[in-house]
Amino acid sequence: MLTRLLCEISVMDKEVVDKAIHADFRDFEDSMQYFSALATKCDMIITRNEKDFKNSLLPVMDASHFLTMFGKLD
């Protein structure tokens, strides 16, 4: 049986979509991910496109940086 240890299902509702539509993001998908992360109260965003989240209220990093922080990649 598989279990979820580090993941939860993110909020993707009308409020998230409305905020994403009216936000100042260059990429709509990034906007959706960002507002979904805020609504879900995520601790951070892990992405290959850090530059697309320059005004984020959440910490944003790539996967290598995340793994290095937790001693999984040296």
Backbone bond lengths (Angstrom), bond angles and torsions (degrees), N, CA, C in turn:
res aa  C-N    CA-C-N  psi(-1)  N-CA   C-N-CA  omega(-1)  CA-C   N-CA-C  phi
1 M - - - 1.451 - - 1.534 109.46 -
2 L 1.310 116.67 130.44 1.462 122.00 178.21 1.520 110.17 -86.54
3 T 1.319 116.50 144.23 1.459 120.59 175.91 1.520 109.84 -127.65
4 R 1.309 115.51 155.87 1.465 121.17 176.62 1.518 108.04 -92.42
5 L 1.320 118.46 117.77 1.450 121.89 179.61 1.526 112.38 -102.89
6 L 1.302 116.66 -42.78 1.463 120.99 -174.62 1.520 113.26 -116.48
7 C 1.308 118.02 4.54 1.458 120.71 -173.09 1.521 111.77 -126.14
8 E 1.313 114.24 151.13 1.450 122.10 169.71 1.516 107.40 -138.01
9 I 1.320 116.23 160.94 1.455 120.44 176.76 1.521 108.07 -76.69
10 S 1.298 115.82 129.18 1.454 122.23 -176.12 1.527 111.77 -82.63
11 V 1.321 116.03 149.06 1.468 122.00 177.36 1.531 109.51 -69.22
12 M 1.319 116.03 129.45 1.464 121.28 174.50 1.522 106.42 -140.62
13 D 1.333 115.79 84.80 1.457 120.70 -176.03 1.523 110.73 -123.33
14 K 1.316 116.21 -174.73 1.472 121.94 -177.89 1.523 111.77 -58.00
15 E 1.318 117.27 -40.50 1.464 120.52 -179.52 1.529 111.26 -63.82
16 V 1.324 116.99 -42.22 1.466 120.97 177.51 1.523 110.07 -62.00
17 V 1.323 116.78 -46.21 1.463 120.91 -179.15 1.529 110.75 -63.24
18 D 1.330 117.89 -44.02 1.470 121.12 179.31 1.525 111.43 -61.52
19 K 1.320 117.00 -43.62 1.473 120.15 178.16 1.527 110.41 -63.80
20 A 1.324 116.51 -41.69 1.465 120.38 -179.15 1.525 111.75 -64.17
21 I 1.313 116.28 -38.99 1.467 120.78 -179.75 1.528 110.94 -62.96
22 H 1.322 116.90 -39.36 1.457 121.14 -173.83 1.530 114.19 -96.05
23 A 1.314 117.06 3.58 1.466 120.83 -177.87 1.530 111.03 -83.58
24 D 1.305 114.44 164.13 1.463 121.42 -179.51 1.533 110.47 -95.83
25 F 1.327 116.03 58.40 1.465 121.72 175.50 1.519 108.05 -105.80
26 R 1.322 116.83 145.85 1.457 120.68 177.03 1.525 110.99 -75.54
27 D 1.333 115.81 -29.77 1.463 121.81 -175.79 1.526 109.27 -117.88
28 F 1.327 116.49 121.72 1.462 120.91 -176.95 1.528 112.00 -62.03
29 E 1.319 117.91 -39.38 1.464 120.56 179.55 1.529 111.29 -62.71
30 D 1.323 117.17 -40.57 1.467 120.68 176.29 1.521 110.29 -62.60
31 S 1.309 116.18 -40.11 1.460 121.37 178.57 1.530 110.65 -61.85
32 M 1.329 116.27 -44.24 1.466 120.67 177.87 1.524 110.53 -61.99
33 Q 1.324 117.30 -44.76 1.467 121.06 179.82 1.523 110.77 -62.39
34 Y 1.309 116.89 -42.72 1.454 121.32 -178.22 1.532 111.68 -62.81
35 F 1.319 117.20 -51.67 1.466 119.61 -177.25 1.526 111.87 -70.94
36 S 1.310 116.58 -28.30 1.461 120.04 173.12 1.531 110.05 -67.46
37 A 1.314 117.14 -42.15 1.478 121.19 177.91 1.528 110.98 -62.14
38 L 1.323 117.01 -42.00 1.471 119.87 177.14 1.521 111.49 -63.11
39 A 1.328 116.71 -45.52 1.466 121.00 -178.34 1.532 111.73 -64.80
40 T 1.315 116.18 -30.80 1.458 121.54 -178.85 1.529 111.49 -86.55
41 K 1.344 116.05 -7.13 1.466 122.42 -177.91 1.526 111.73 62.31
42 C 1.327 114.72 45.01 1.460 120.84 176.97 1.526 109.94 -67.37
43 D 1.323 115.63 154.87 1.461 121.40 178.85 1.516 111.99 -83.25
44 M 1.337 116.87 -26.95 1.466 121.01 -177.39 1.516 109.67 -165.02
45 I 1.331 114.27 169.66 1.460 121.38 174.41 1.524 106.73 -118.27
46 I 1.327 116.12 128.80 1.465 121.25 176.59 1.519 106.99 -110.04
47 T 1.340 115.16 122.35 1.462 120.50 -173.14 1.525 110.47 -154.02
48 R 1.316 116.28 158.81 1.465 121.08 171.53 1.527 110.32 -84.62
49 N 1.319 117.48 -10.13 1.469 122.54 -175.83 1.526 111.19 -110.88
50 E 1.306 118.06 57.17 1.466 120.81 -178.10 1.524 112.30 -55.02
51 K 1.317 116.16 -38.54 1.471 120.47 -176.74 1.529 112.72 -62.10
52 D 1.325 117.19 -24.00 1.460 120.84 -179.85 1.526 113.26 -76.72
53 F 1.338 116.55 -7.14 1.464 121.41 -178.13 1.533 110.71 -119.40
54 K 1.326 117.36 33.59 1.465 121.21 -173.04 1.528 113.89 -61.25
55 N 1.317 119.10 -25.37 1.466 121.53 -179.86 1.531 112.65 -103.59
56 S 1.307 115.89 19.33 1.461 121.29 -176.78 1.526 112.32 -66.06
57 L 1.317 115.55 141.17 1.459 121.21 173.03 1.522 110.96 -83.51
58 L 1.330 116.48 -11.81 1.459 122.81 177.52 1.528 109.90 -102.44
59 P 1.337 117.58 150.53 1.466 118.68 171.85 1.528 109.38 -61.22
60 V 1.328 115.89 141.61 1.463 121.81 -179.71 1.524 107.79 -129.31
61 M 1.329 116.39 132.25 1.468 119.78 179.96 1.516 109.84 -153.00
62 D 1.347 113.93 163.97 1.461 117.75 175.44 1.526 109.36 -85.93
63 A 1.315 116.68 169.47 1.466 121.80 -175.06 1.522 112.06 -62.42
64 S 1.333 117.92 -38.16 1.468 120.52 179.34 1.520 111.23 -61.94
65 H 1.313 117.23 -44.73 1.462 121.18 178.12 1.527 110.69 -62.56
66 F 1.313 117.04 -43.39 1.463 121.55 178.41 1.527 110.87 -59.02
67 L 1.336 116.77 -48.29 1.462 120.55 -178.98 1.524 111.76 -65.95
68 T 1.326 117.63 -36.30 1.460 121.44 177.31 1.522 110.75 -64.27
69 M 1.324 116.89 -40.05 1.468 121.49 179.42 1.522 111.24 -58.39
70 F 1.312 116.95 -33.56 1.458 120.86 -176.16 1.521 112.32 -103.73
71 G 1.341 116.77 18.07 1.454 121.31 173.91 1.512 115.01 68.39
72 K 1.303 117.43 21.10 1.457 120.86 -178.78 1.525 112.29 -95.80
73 L 1.320 117.03 -9.57 1.449 121.28 -177.97 1.517 107.62 -142.59
74 D 1.292 117.90 122.00 1.482 120.64 179.59 1.503 110.92 -128.83
